[in-house]
Amino acid sequence: MRQAHPIEQAVGIEHYVSETDGIGGHLRDRDEHFRVRELERFATEPVDASTDAYPHLVFRATLRGWDTNDFARRLSNELGVSRERVSWAGTKDKRAITTQLFSVYGADPADLPDLNRADIDVLGRAGRSLEFGDLAGNAFELVVSDPDEGALERAEAITDELAAFAGLEGEDGGGIGSDDSEPTIGVPNVFGQQRFGSKRPITHEVGLEIVRGDWEGAVMAYLGRPTDAEPEDTQTARAFVEETRDWQEALERFPNRLQYERSMLHELAEGDGDGDGDGSGDGSGEGESGDGGGSEKPSPETFRNALERLPSNLQRLFVHAAQSFVFNRILSERLEAGLPFDRPVAGDVVCFADLDAPEGLELPDVDRSQRVDERRVRSVTRHCERGRAFVTAPLVGTETTLADGEPGEIERRVLADLDLEPSDFELPGEFDSTGTRRAILVRTPLAVEPDPLTFSFSLPKGSYATVVMREYLKSDPLALG
């Protein structure tokens, strides 16, 4: 197997499954080079339906150069309503042209503002707001800029390798590519680099410290650990707080643009010396009192309070990123062990397909799962070949089911290596997670056009376009956008 880029290895992605050299180039040279369209499955009533029964106005927006959160904030400001009244089903990146659904509580079509770089199409009304996951998936059209010479031929070779990995050569045919002229490829359904931070991939490191109960370690992972990809003043500030634990002076040094870090430092500066003096940590850090005149190290509770200064969605993201890192590690070890991704072995846990998925999209339903024993391997394999079942791995939490047999050994070994167990995810507040399971393989028909070099495919919700494209580019993850 071909080794992944070192930055990817740091987030648990150890290999490429294709051996052919990459095509080079990069994504997102311009907004129109990264197009995303939601695959919708949210029912609406006519726009003139009763606002008492259907108070949420639903519209489709095509946005150019808009971050989803920024658009929602601007929309609420223009409407003069709380940001909480605006909802959507999936968050999209700024450097793209995206088509997605929004809902606004209590709005009428005439209320919607005319915003720059936003085309709005009112669809109707609904009895509830959109929620994360209401979409089935996303369709992508991605242009690779500045590819290497011979890129098209290498892209075709990579496609052949990924089609073999998809495992749809069963004698009965079936699967999503059986009646389509486009080849169906498959890649490990790992979490892409943006899950962890493209320029500073530490989100999972913060989460791992939280899960282990080391609140100080989590804070310092977020405040410290400078990387070369950051501006020099940021690197200097992070190095200073690592060396001194002088929270008040660090406030003077951290740039104003780092609002989350500064919010945490305010909490630490206010709480410095107010703790119970239990000496959490090893107590070895000279200079930890900073200019506080010998004050005691903040208590674990103060460090936790500092983390809870952050937005609730970011608090949850820390733990989710830790789960994602564990998942990536499990998939890497499964690859190394030579276990299949397209079909089960004894001990695997599979889930079944969502029967309401749009045509041509494989959408796993992790709420419908089954453990595969030796007697069921053959029958479940047939379901997998036809896109009706999917092998899974855990996003570990307090209620996660672990596999048996060799897959279960891999899952438990990865957890042991990281000094984790499911019960560790029983945490306070937003950090708590019950866990779930996730399909380990994602498959899609894929089309490649030569001029400009363009890739078109669709993925279920929660899967990453960059995870497909990394197999083709085989470059620095920053080139994936």
Summary of the structure (lengths in Angstrom):
residues: 481
radius of gyration: 24.0
end to end distance: 24.8
largest distance: 76.3
contacts: 1604
relative contact order: 0.16
helix: 36%
strand: 20%
